Amino acid sequence: MLKSNPKTSWNSTERMPTVSATAYVDDSAILIGDVRIGNNVYVAPAASLRADEAYPIIIGDECNIQDGVIFHGLEGSSIELGKRVSIAHGAVIHGPIKIGNDSFVGFNAVVHASTLGERCFVAHGAVVIGVKLADGKFVPPTTLVDTQYKADALGPVPDDLKHFNDEVIKINKEFAASYGLKSRMRRVGVR
């Protein structure tokens, strides 16, 4: 469902989401306000992207937002994903956020008020709050990273995970194309 944001005392302009013709947004996903979806993006069932407090959510090309993911930013905070970013099932992304190209955020992870460099890997169940991760950093499963000291102490993405996101991107890019084609065919009456 695509909806405009409500008019409020801090935002008198209604904005609708914009979605590339090559992207696929599942019918059960909710996009509100100034959400900008790039090319070949897959937004899975039950994802919620709320830009209803006036600042944009920008999803770069070839990203995937998986089932049950929540994006939200408070007044004055935007969310921006680079290209080829994967946000896995049930993750919460709460602005202000900037995530660099080719990064992965795992199942049920939480990223809030942070910047992630390129090729970062936030594993399942990890929590990242109020820090800046340099390029190529790895946050192990269920780890809490809530100080810059902890963020700076993180190691690099392990060799066995360096190309994990490549496969996730490949699969979800194909989902965007296949589901998108199926949806377009349904609109013109082809089953």
C-alpha positions, 0 to 999 in steps of 0.5 A: 500500500502506498500512502501520502504522509499526513499533514502535521504541525511540522510538515505541511506538505503531503508526499507520496512514495515513488517507486521505480518501474523495475522495482517490486513492492508487495501488496502487503508492504506499507510505504508512507510519505517520501519513500524513494525506491530505486531500480530493481529493488524488492520490497517483501510482504509486510515490510513497513517504510514510514517517512511520515515525519517529513524526511525521506527514506531513500532505497538505492538500486538493487536493494532488498527489504525483506519480510517484516522489516520496519523503517522509520525516522523521527522528525528531522531524520532521514534513512538512506541505503546505498546500492545492493544493500540487504535488510533481512527479515524482521530487522528494524532500521530507525533513522537517522541512518546511512548504510553504504553500498553492498552492506547486509543487515541480518534477521531481527537486527536493529540499527538506530541513529548510525552510519554504516560504511560500505560492505558492512555485515550486521549479523542476525540479532545484533543491535547497532545504536548511535555509532559509525562503522567503517567500511568492511566491519563485521558485527557478530550475531546478538552483539550490542554496539552502542559506543564508538569504542565498541564500533572501532574495535570490530573486526573485518567481515570474515572471508566466508561471509564476504560474498554472502550478500552477493547471493542475497542480492542476486536472488532478490533482484530476480524476485523483483523482476519475476514478481514485477512481471507477474504483477504487470501481467495480472493488471492486463488480465494475463494469468 
